[in-house]
């Protein structure tokens, strides 16, 4: 099940990409600054040994400051639930995030733009629990982000659109033979 655990670690990106946004300080607030709540998220993972689709994540609370700091609280949020195949074997998994995470980031634009995160700045006590059958693995989110760079967690070059009370973040990450596509939908809290 090491492959499933590795997939869970990478899938963490699906669960937290939304919370990894920010920008350099500016005089006027940008559309994306303020408090947000995830309404839905989905992720598709595709590689030679892994084909997986996940949905869920509603309830993640996110605060984006104009200075580039993102603070979010996973406590009480819904897990991401998915199914697919790992090395050809049908597999189901549940990814549950708890506690808090902060990270510095950069965002360009206001209503539309790009997101770039700074993985080495990740702090907090957030945990990810990946459950697949009888296998349960618990990961320290900030440590994993700092050790493994983005891992699909911190946006490399995610695109976003913001309009009034809605924020949508889309990202495609290509790493070795794995392609991860995530979409996050949020509403202003």
N, CA and C of each residue as an Amber inpcrd file, in Angstrom:
protein
   567
   0.7970000  -1.1900000   0.0000000   0.0000000   0.0000000   0.0000000
   0.8490000   1.2670000   0.0000000   2.1620000   1.1190000  -0.1300000
   3.0180000   2.2960000  -0.1890000   2.5890000   3.2130000  -1.3250000
   2.1900000   2.6340000  -2.4720000   1.7470000   3.4440000  -3.5970000
   0.5200000   4.2490000  -3.2190000  -0.4390000   3.6250000  -2.5030000
  -1.6420000   4.3420000  -2.0740000  -1.2720000   5.4730000  -1.1140000
  -0.3300000   5.2350000  -0.2150000   0.0990000   6.2740000   0.7210000
   0.7660000   7.4110000  -0.0320000   1.6080000   7.0790000  -1.0020000
   2.2590000   8.1180000  -1.8080000   1.2170000   8.9140000  -2.5620000
   0.2130000   8.2350000  -3.0920000  -0.8680000   8.9320000  -3.7880000
  -1.5960000   9.8460000  -2.8190000  -1.8030000   9.3740000  -1.5910000
  -2.4630000  10.1940000  -0.5840000  -1.6710000  11.4400000  -0.2870000
  -0.3710000  11.3110000  -0.2050000   0.4820000  12.4650000   0.0280000
   0.3510000  13.4530000  -1.1200000   0.3600000  12.9460000  -2.3470000
   0.2360000  13.8380000  -3.4920000  -1.1590000  14.4330000  -3.5620000
  -2.1560000  13.6270000  -3.2050000  -3.5400000  14.0770000  -3.2410000
  -3.7480000  15.2070000  -2.2600000  -2.9000000  15.2980000  -1.2630000
  -2.9570000  16.3990000  -0.3290000  -3.0560000  17.7120000  -1.0860000
  -2.4280000  17.7800000  -2.2390000  -2.5230000  18.9730000  -3.0690000
  -3.9470000  19.2880000  -3.4250000  -4.7200000  18.2860000  -3.6840000
  -6.1160000  18.5040000  -3.9980000  -6.8410000  19.0960000  -2.8150000
  -6.4610000  18.7000000  -1.6410000  -7.1590000  19.1600000  -0.4580000
  -6.7250000  20.5260000  -0.0010000  -5.5560000  20.9940000  -0.4060000
  -5.0910000  22.2420000   0.1590000  -4.6450000  23.2930000  -0.8230000
  -4.7170000  23.0170000  -2.0590000  -4.2660000  24.0110000  -3.0300000
  -5.0050000  25.3180000  -2.8700000  -6.2700000  25.2480000  -2.5040000
  -7.0510000  26.4390000  -2.3430000  -6.5240000  27.3410000  -1.2530000
  -5.9280000  26.7760000  -0.2470000  -5.5130000  27.5670000   0.8800000
  -4.1330000  28.1650000   0.7080000  -3.4980000  27.9160000  -0.3670000
  -2.1340000  28.3460000  -0.5450000  -2.0280000  29.5830000  -1.4230000
  -2.7530000  30.6400000  -1.1350000  -2.7190000  31.8220000  -1.9590000
  -2.3590000  33.0570000  -1.1590000  -1.8930000  34.0950000  -1.8410000
  -1.5430000  35.3520000  -1.2190000  -0.9090000  36.2790000  -2.2300000
  -0.4160000  37.4440000  -1.8200000   0.2360000  38.3740000  -2.7320000
   1.1350000  39.3340000  -1.9820000   1.9100000  40.0820000  -2.7270000
   2.7010000  41.1440000  -2.1350000   1.7440000  42.2430000  -1.6770000
   2.1340000  42.9710000  -0.6470000   1.2790000  44.0260000  -0.1250000
   1.0570000  45.1150000  -1.1620000  -0.1810000  45.5880000  -1.2640000
  -0.5340000  46.6820000  -2.1530000  -1.5090000  47.5840000  -1.4150000
  -1.7430000  48.7770000  -1.9460000  -2.6090000  49.7380000  -1.2860000
  -4.0790000  49.3140000  -1.3310000  -4.5750000  48.8830000  -2.4750000
  -5.9870000  48.5200000  -2.6110000  -6.1790000  47.0190000  -2.4150000
  -7.2460000  46.6250000  -1.7000000  -7.4870000  45.1980000  -1.5310000
  -7.8520000  44.5480000  -2.8690000  -7.4100000  43.3330000  -3.0380000
  -7.7090000  42.5720000  -4.2450000  -9.0000000  41.8040000  -4.0210000
  -9.6470000  41.3770000  -5.0920000 -10.8990000  40.6260000  -4.9880000
 -10.7450000  39.4110000  -4.0810000  -9.6100000  38.7260000  -4.1620000
  -9.4170000  37.4640000  -3.4450000  -9.0770000  37.6210000  -1.9680000
  -8.7730000  38.8440000  -1.4820000  -8.4480000  39.0150000  -0.0630000
  -9.6990000  38.8230000   0.8010000  -9.4940000  38.3780000   2.0270000
 -10.6060000  38.2220000   2.9590000 -10.8020000  36.7810000   3.3820000
 -12.0100000  36.4860000   3.8800000 -12.3420000  35.1560000   4.3990000
 -13.1890000  34.3920000   3.3930000 -12.8510000  33.1100000   3.2090000
 -13.5090000  32.2360000   2.2350000 -13.8430000  30.8980000   2.8710000
 -14.7650000  30.1840000   2.2220000 -15.1080000  28.8310000   2.6430000
 -15.2730000  27.9790000   1.3860000 -14.6450000  26.8040000   1.3890000
 -14.7300000  25.8990000   0.2360000 -16.1510000  25.3450000   0.1510000
 -16.7340000  25.4070000  -1.0500000 -18.0420000  24.7910000  -1.2820000
 -17.8880000  23.4220000  -1.9250000 -16.8690000  23.2660000  -2.7800000
 -16.5970000  21.9520000  -3.3840000 -15.2100000  21.9530000  -4.0040000
 -14.6620000  20.7410000  -4.1180000 -13.3550000  20.5640000  -4.7490000
 -13.3390000  19.2160000  -5.4480000 -12.5580000  19.1310000  -6.4920000
 -12.3560000  17.8330000  -7.1290000 -10.9290000  17.7650000  -7.6690000
 -10.4310000  16.5290000  -7.7300000  -9.0810000  16.2840000  -8.2250000
  -9.0870000  15.0100000  -9.0590000  -8.3520000  15.0510000 -10.1540000
  -8.1530000  13.8730000 -10.9950000  -6.6610000  13.6170000 -11.0780000
  -6.2510000  12.3870000 -10.7550000  -4.8520000  11.9860000 -10.7840000
  -4.6820000  10.9170000 -11.8430000  -3.6410000  11.0800000 -12.6550000
  -3.4460000  10.1350000 -13.7490000  -1.9580000   9.8540000 -13.9430000
  -1.6010000   8.5690000 -13.8500000  -0.2520000   8.1200000 -14.1600000
  -0.3520000   6.6790000 -14.6270000   0.7810000   6.0930000 -14.9390000
   0.7900000   4.7030000 -15.3840000   0.2170000   3.7750000 -14.3130000
   0.5170000   4.0350000 -13.0310000   0.0890000   3.1550000 -11.9430000
  -1.0490000   3.6960000 -11.0890000  -1.5260000   4.8880000 -11.3930000
  -2.5540000   5.5070000 -10.5600000  -3.5580000   6.2530000 -11.4290000
  -4.8120000   5.8910000 -11.2850000  -5.9250000   6.5980000 -11.9320000
  -6.9280000   6.8180000 -10.8110000  -7.1270000   8.0800000 -10.4190000
  -7.9290000   8.3350000  -9.2320000  -8.7040000   9.6340000  -9.3830000
  -9.9480000   9.6600000  -8.8780000 -10.7760000  10.8650000  -8.8750000
 -11.2840000  11.0920000  -7.4530000 -11.2030000  12.3280000  -6.9880000
 -11.6260000  12.7000000  -5.6300000 -12.6080000  13.8650000  -5.6860000
 -13.5460000  13.8770000  -4.7330000 -14.4830000  14.9950000  -4.5960000
 -14.7130000  15.2380000  -3.1140000 -15.0300000  16.4880000  -2.7620000
 -15.3520000  16.8190000  -1.3760000 -14.6760000  18.0890000  -0.9380000
 -14.2630000  18.1290000   0.3410000 -13.5060000  19.2620000   0.8750000
 -14.3200000  20.4570000   1.3110000 -15.6540000  20.3720000   1.2570000
 -16.4320000  21.5470000   1.6490000 -16.2090000  21.8710000   3.1270000
 -16.2790000  23.1610000   3.4300000 -16.1410000  23.6010000   4.8110000
 -14.7520000  24.0440000   5.2290000 -13.7410000  23.8880000   4.3610000
 -12.4040000  24.3860000   4.7010000 -12.4940000  25.9040000   4.7940000
 -12.0370000  26.4610000   5.9170000 -12.0620000  27.9080000   6.1180000
 -10.7030000  28.4910000   5.7370000 -10.7410000  29.5990000   5.0140000
  -9.5310000  30.1990000   4.4680000  -9.5550000  31.7090000   4.6310000
  -8.4470000  32.2660000   5.1140000  -8.3070000  33.7200000   5.1850000
  -7.0850000  34.1100000   4.3820000  -7.2730000  35.0020000   3.4170000
  -6.1860000  35.4640000   2.5560000  -5.8700000  36.9250000   2.8670000
  -4.6420000  37.1900000   3.2940000  -4.2090000  38.5490000   3.6180000
  -3.4900000  39.1570000   2.4200000  -3.5800000  40.4720000   2.2850000
  -2.9620000  41.1340000   1.1340000  -1.4350000  41.0690000   1.1630000
  -0.8300000  40.7020000   2.3270000   0.6230000  40.6140000   2.4080000
   1.1700000  39.2600000   1.9600000   0.2830000  38.3690000   1.5060000
   0.7410000  37.0790000   1.0130000   0.5860000  35.9290000   1.9820000
   0.0420000  36.1770000   3.1710000  -0.1350000  35.1020000   4.1470000
  -1.5170000  34.4750000   3.9800000  -1.5350000  33.1370000   3.8870000
  -2.7820000  32.3790000   3.8360000  -2.8990000  31.5970000   5.1370000
  -4.0550000  31.7210000   5.7920000  -4.3140000  30.9830000   7.0210000
  -5.6010000  30.2040000   6.8070000  -5.5370000  28.9130000   7.0440000
  -6.7670000  28.1670000   6.9210000  -6.9120000  27.1260000   7.9950000
  -8.1880000  26.7890000   8.2100000  -8.5560000  25.8640000   9.2610000
  -9.3520000  24.7270000   8.6230000  -8.8210000  23.5050000   8.7130000
  -9.4780000  22.3390000   8.1390000 -10.4860000  21.7070000   9.0960000
 -10.4550000  22.1050000  10.3740000 -11.3030000  21.4770000  11.3720000
 -12.7720000  21.6160000  10.9830000 -13.4750000  20.4890000  11.0060000
 -14.8940000  20.4790000  10.6720000 -15.1960000  20.3770000   9.1910000
 -14.1670000  20.3840000   8.3510000 -14.4100000  20.2850000   6.9050000
 -14.7200000  18.8410000   6.5120000 -15.3820000  18.6890000   5.3850000
 -15.7150000  17.3630000   4.8630000 -14.4770000  16.7480000   4.2260000
 -14.3350000  15.4320000   4.3030000 -13.1820000  14.7820000   3.6730000
 -13.3200000  14.7620000   2.1510000 -12.2110000  14.4790000   1.4940000
 -12.2160000  14.1880000   0.0610000 -12.3540000  12.6820000  -0.0610000
 -13.2800000  12.2520000  -0.8830000 -13.5480000  10.8330000  -1.0460000
 -13.3460000  10.4950000  -2.5160000 -12.6610000   9.3750000  -2.7680000
 -12.3960000   9.0400000  -4.1540000 -12.2600000   7.5640000  -4.4230000
 -12.1870000   7.2800000  -5.7110000 -11.9870000   5.9020000  -6.1410000
 -11.2020000   5.9080000  -7.4350000 -10.6480000   4.7550000  -7.7380000
  -9.8540000   4.5950000  -8.9410000  -9.0880000   3.3030000  -8.8820000
  -7.9200000   3.3010000  -9.5100000  -7.0740000   2.1110000  -9.4760000
  -5.6530000   2.4940000  -9.0830000  -5.0230000   1.6060000  -8.3180000
  -3.6150000   1.7220000  -7.9630000  -2.9580000   0.4490000  -8.4750000
  -2.0690000   0.6030000  -9.4490000  -1.4290000  -0.5420000 -10.1030000
  -2.4750000  -1.5420000 -10.6120000  -3.5630000  -0.9980000 -11.1570000
  -4.6130000  -1.8210000 -11.7310000  -5.6120000  -2.3830000 -10.7470000
  -5.3930000  -2.1950000  -9.4600000  -6.2930000  -2.7310000  -8.4280000
  -7.3260000  -1.6650000  -8.0540000  -8.6200000  -1.9880000  -8.1430000
  -9.6450000  -1.0250000  -7.7260000  -9.4240000  -0.6080000  -6.2670000
  -9.4520000   0.6950000  -6.0240000  -9.1410000   1.2360000  -4.7110000
 -10.0660000   2.3920000  -4.3920000 -10.4360000   2.5030000  -3.1200000
 -11.1820000   3.6500000  -2.6250000 -10.3590000   4.2900000  -1.5100000
 -10.5000000   5.5980000  -1.3500000  -9.7490000   6.2880000  -0.2990000
 -10.5390000   7.4740000   0.2220000 -10.2960000   7.7830000   1.4960000
 -10.8630000   8.9640000   2.1260000  -9.7010000   9.7690000   2.6870000
  -9.6760000  11.0620000   2.3840000  -8.6280000  11.9490000   2.8620000
  -9.2660000  12.9850000   3.7730000  -8.8760000  12.9770000   5.0390000
  -9.4440000  13.8920000   6.0280000  -8.3590000  14.8410000   6.5210000
  -8.6530000  16.1310000   6.4500000  -7.7340000  17.1630000   6.9260000
  -8.2810000  17.7710000   8.2040000  -7.3820000  18.0500000   9.1720000
  -7.7710000  18.6990000  10.4160000  -6.7240000  19.7360000  10.8100000
  -7.1020000  20.5930000  11.7180000  -6.2480000  21.6040000  12.3410000
  -5.9140000  22.7400000  11.3800000  -4.7810000  23.4510000  11.6070000
  -4.5130000  24.6960000  10.8810000  -3.1600000  24.6980000  10.1700000
  -3.0840000  25.5240000   9.1310000  -1.8670000  25.6950000   8.3400000
  -1.7610000  27.1470000   7.8920000  -0.5360000  27.6830000   7.9130000
  -0.2740000  29.0090000   7.3380000   0.8730000  28.8770000   6.3460000
   0.8560000  29.7420000   5.3480000   1.9220000  29.7290000   4.3440000
   1.9520000  31.0750000   3.6290000   3.1530000  31.5010000   3.2240000
   3.3220000  32.7360000   2.4660000   3.2290000  32.4050000   0.9830000
   2.6520000  33.3330000   0.2290000   2.4430000  33.1250000  -1.1970000
   2.4590000  34.4270000  -1.9510000   2.3450000  34.3170000  -3.2490000
   2.2650000  35.4810000  -4.1230000   1.1360000  35.2550000  -5.1090000
   0.3540000  36.3120000  -5.3230000  -0.7390000  36.2550000  -6.2980000
  -0.5950000  37.4490000  -7.2170000  -0.8180000  37.2500000  -8.4860000
  -0.8250000  38.3620000  -9.4390000  -2.2630000  38.6190000  -9.8490000
  -2.5920000  39.8660000 -10.0780000  -3.9380000  40.2210000 -10.4980000
  -4.8790000  40.4270000  -9.3280000  -6.1540000  40.6920000  -9.6560000
  -7.1750000  40.8780000  -8.6300000  -8.3730000  39.9870000  -8.9090000
  -9.0050000  40.1500000 -10.0720000 -10.1740000  39.3340000 -10.4140000
  -9.7660000  38.0740000 -11.1810000  -8.5600000  38.0960000 -11.7200000
  -8.0510000  36.9580000 -12.4840000  -6.5290000  37.0100000 -12.4200000
  -5.8910000  35.8600000 -12.2530000  -4.4430000  35.8780000 -12.1970000
  -3.8400000  34.5230000 -11.9100000  -2.5970000  34.5520000 -11.3850000
  -1.8180000  33.3440000 -11.0940000  -1.4540000  33.3200000  -9.6210000
  -1.2900000  32.0940000  -9.0900000  -0.9250000  31.8830000  -7.6850000
   0.3890000  31.1240000  -7.6230000   1.3120000  31.6080000  -6.7930000
   2.5930000  30.9210000  -6.5930000   2.8550000  30.8590000  -5.0870000
   3.0880000  29.6430000  -4.5630000   3.3000000  29.4610000  -3.1310000
   4.7630000  29.3440000  -2.7650000   5.0520000  29.5350000  -1.4770000
   6.4040000  29.4140000  -0.9300000   6.4150000  28.2600000   0.0650000
   6.7030000  27.0160000  -0.4010000   6.6030000  25.8320000   0.4480000
   7.4250000  25.8880000   1.7270000   8.5930000  26.4980000   1.7080000
   9.4570000  26.5180000   2.8970000   8.8540000  27.3250000   4.0360000
   7.8190000  28.1280000   3.7700000   7.2070000  28.9480000   4.8170000
   6.0350000  28.2450000   5.5170000   5.7050000  27.0250000   5.1340000
   4.5540000  26.3050000   5.7060000   4.7400000  26.0600000   7.2030000
   3.7090000  26.4180000   7.9980000   3.7330000  26.2390000   9.4550000
   2.3500000  25.8050000   9.9300000   2.3080000  25.2190000  11.1140000
   1.0360000  24.8680000  11.7200000   1.0050000  23.4280000  12.1910000
  -0.1880000  22.9770000  12.5770000  -0.3560000  21.6260000  13.0870000
  -1.3190000  20.7940000  12.2300000  -1.5730000  21.2130000  11.0040000
  -2.5030000  20.5030000  10.1260000  -2.0420000  19.0740000   9.8680000
  -3.0230000  18.1580000   9.8520000  -2.7300000  16.7640000   9.5510000
  -3.6510000  16.2570000   8.4460000  -3.1490000  15.2990000   7.7000000
  -3.9160000  14.6100000   6.6690000  -3.9430000  13.1400000   7.0470000
  -5.1480000  12.5760000   7.1430000  -5.2940000  11.1500000   7.3980000
  -5.8440000  10.5140000   6.1330000  -5.0700000   9.5840000   5.5590000
  -5.4700000   8.8620000   4.3550000  -5.9100000   7.4700000   4.7810000
  -7.1550000   7.1250000   4.4600000  -7.6940000   5.8140000   4.7880000
  -8.0640000   5.1030000   3.4930000  -7.4710000   3.9310000   3.2930000
  -7.7600000   3.1190000   2.1170000  -7.8660000   1.6690000   2.5740000
  -9.1030000   1.1710000   2.6410000  -9.2980000  -0.1810000   3.1750000
  -8.8770000  -0.2080000   4.6260000  -7.9940000  -1.1370000   4.9470000
  -7.5160000  -1.2530000   6.3270000  -6.2520000  -0.4330000   6.5750000
  -5.7420000   0.2170000   5.5480000  -4.5220000   1.0080000   5.6720000
  -4.8820000   2.4430000   6.0450000  -4.2680000   2.9510000   7.1070000
  -4.4660000   4.3260000   7.5580000  -3.0890000   4.9600000   7.7130000
  -2.9150000   6.1160000   7.0790000  -1.6450000   6.8240000   7.2060000
  -1.9330000   8.2620000   7.5830000  -1.2000000   8.7760000   8.5870000
  -1.3670000  10.1530000   9.0440000  -0.1150000  10.9370000   8.6690000
  -0.3120000  12.0970000   8.0590000   0.8020000  12.9280000   7.6020000
   0.7290000  14.3120000   8.2270000   1.8910000  14.8680000   8.5670000
   2.0160000  16.2310000   9.0540000   2.0870000  17.1290000   7.8200000
   1.0490000  17.9150000   7.5730000   0.9490000  18.6990000   6.3420000
   2.0850000  19.7070000   6.1870000   2.3470000  20.5910000   7.1810000
   3.4230000  21.5700000   6.9810000   4.7730000  20.9090000   6.7020000
   5.0910000  19.8340000   7.4260000   6.3710000  19.1500000   7.2160000
   6.4610000  18.5710000   5.8020000   5.3840000  17.9550000   5.3330000
   5.3900000  17.3900000   3.9820000   5.5620000  18.4700000   2.9270000
   4.9160000  19.6060000   3.1200000   5.0520000  20.7110000   2.1640000
   6.4890000  21.2160000   2.1560000   7.0740000  21.4240000   3.3520000
   8.4550000  21.9330000   3.4240000   9.4540000  20.9420000   2.8250000
   9.2990000  19.6650000   3.1010000  10.2400000  18.6380000   2.6190000
  10.1580000  18.3880000   1.1200000   8.9580000  18.3300000   0.6180000
   8.7520000  17.8910000  -0.7520000   8.3530000  18.9990000  -1.7050000
   8.6440000  20.2350000  -1.3290000   8.2910000  21.3320000  -2.2100000
   6.7890000  21.4370000  -2.3250000   6.3000000  21.5780000  -3.5210000
   4.8570000  21.7620000  -3.6480000   4.0680000  20.4710000  -3.4970000
   4.5740000  19.3490000  -4.0010000   3.8570000  18.0680000  -3.9460000
   2.4300000  18.2080000  -4.4350000   2.1290000  19.2160000  -5.2090000
   0.7570000  19.4610000  -5.6070000  -0.0070000  20.2350000  -4.5580000
   0.6420000  20.5320000  -3.4190000  -0.0260000  21.2340000  -2.3220000
   0.0140000  22.7310000  -2.5530000   1.1950000  23.2560000  -2.7710000
   1.3740000  24.6850000  -2.9710000   1.3260000  24.9640000  -4.4570000
   0.5020000  25.9020000  -4.8850000   0.4060000  26.1860000  -6.3160000
   1.7470000  26.5660000  -6.9320000   2.0540000  25.9220000  -8.0290000
   3.2330000  26.3140000  -8.8000000   2.8640000  27.4980000  -9.6700000
   1.7950000  27.3270000 -10.4020000   1.2970000  28.3570000 -11.3080000
  -0.1910000  28.1150000 -11.5220000  -0.9380000  28.1060000 -10.4340000
  -2.3840000  27.9100000 -10.5190000  -3.0190000  29.1650000 -11.0820000
  -4.1290000  28.9920000 -11.7680000  -4.9030000  30.1250000 -12.2460000
  -6.1240000  30.2920000 -11.3620000  -6.5930000  31.5240000 -11.2140000
  -7.7910000  31.7550000 -10.4260000  -8.6600000  32.8010000 -11.1020000
  -9.9490000  32.7690000 -10.7650000 -10.8850000  33.8210000 -11.1360000
 -11.6830000  34.1620000  -9.8880000 -11.9140000  35.4440000  -9.6710000
 -12.6260000  35.9340000  -8.4920000 -13.6800000  36.9210000  -8.9640000
 -14.9100000  36.7030000  -8.5010000 -15.9920000  37.6100000  -8.8770000
 -16.9170000  37.7680000  -7.6820000 -16.8580000  38.9150000  -7.0430000
 -17.7370000  39.2010000  -5.9160000 -17.6060000  38.2030000  -4.7810000
 -18.5620000  37.2930000  -4.6650000 -18.6070000  36.3320000  -3.5680000
 -18.0760000  34.9620000  -3.9480000 -17.4740000  34.8070000  -5.1350000
 -16.9700000  33.4950000  -5.5540000 -15.5070000  33.5620000  -5.9840000
 -14.8000000  32.4720000  -5.6930000 -13.3940000  32.3210000  -6.0720000
 -13.2250000  30.8990000  -6.5930000 -12.6250000  30.7650000  -7.7650000
 -12.3610000  29.4420000  -8.3440000 -10.8750000  29.3480000  -8.6360000
 -10.2500000  28.2580000  -8.1960000  -8.8200000  28.0380000  -8.4110000
  -8.6480000  26.7340000  -9.1820000  -7.8790000  26.8010000 -10.2710000
  -7.6150000  25.6280000 -11.1070000  -6.1090000  25.4370000 -11.2200000
  -5.6890000  24.1830000 -11.1310000  -4.2620000  23.9020000 -11.2550000
  -4.0340000  22.5510000 -11.9090000  -3.0360000  22.5060000 -12.7590000
  -2.5520000  21.2540000 -13.3250000  -1.0860000  21.1360000 -12.9450000
  -0.7310000  20.0260000 -12.2880000   0.6560000  19.7840000 -11.8830000
   1.1400000  18.5290000 -12.5870000   2.2730000  18.6460000 -13.2730000
   2.9000000  17.4940000 -13.9120000   4.1830000  17.2100000 -13.1500000
   4.2680000  15.9930000 -12.6010000   5.4380000  15.6080000 -11.8160000
   5.7960000  14.1810000 -12.1950000   6.9710000  13.9980000 -12.7460000
   7.3940000  12.6950000 -13.2680000   6.3080000  12.2260000 -14.2250000
   5.7220000  11.0550000 -13.9770000   4.6790000  10.5900000 -14.8950000
   3.2730000  10.8670000 -14.3620000   3.1500000  11.5870000 -13.2360000
   1.8520000  11.8570000 -12.6290000   1.3340000  13.2380000 -13.0210000
   0.0740000  13.2890000 -13.4480000  -0.5950000  14.5510000 -13.7520000
  -1.7620000  14.6960000 -12.7890000  -1.8050000  15.8230000 -12.0890000
  -2.8790000  16.1180000 -11.1440000  -3.6060000  17.3690000 -11.6200000
  -4.9300000  17.2590000 -11.7400000  -5.7570000  18.4120000 -12.1110000
  -6.7430000  18.6520000 -10.9830000  -6.7300000  19.8770000 -10.4240000
  -7.6230000  20.2120000  -9.3180000  -8.4420000  21.4520000  -9.6320000
  -9.6440000  21.4780000  -9.1040000 -10.5290000  22.6490000  -9.2050000
 -11.1460000  22.8650000  -7.8270000 -11.0210000  24.1010000  -7.3280000
 -11.5850000  24.4700000  -6.0310000 -12.5870000  25.5960000  -6.2230000
 -13.7530000  25.4720000  -5.5870000 -14.7810000  26.4910000  -5.6430000
 -15.0210000  26.9890000  -4.2220000 -14.9990000  28.3140000  -4.0420000
 -15.1590000  28.9060000  -2.7230000 -16.1980000  30.0140000  -2.7670000
 -16.7730000  30.2990000  -1.5880000 -17.6540000  31.4600000  -1.4530000
 -17.1180000  32.3100000  -0.3190000 -17.4010000  33.6020000  -0.4050000
 -16.9380000  34.5190000   0.6300000 -17.6500000  34.1960000   1.9420000
 -16.8870000  34.1190000   3.0150000 -17.4740000  33.7550000   4.3240000
 -17.9710000  34.9990000   5.0420000
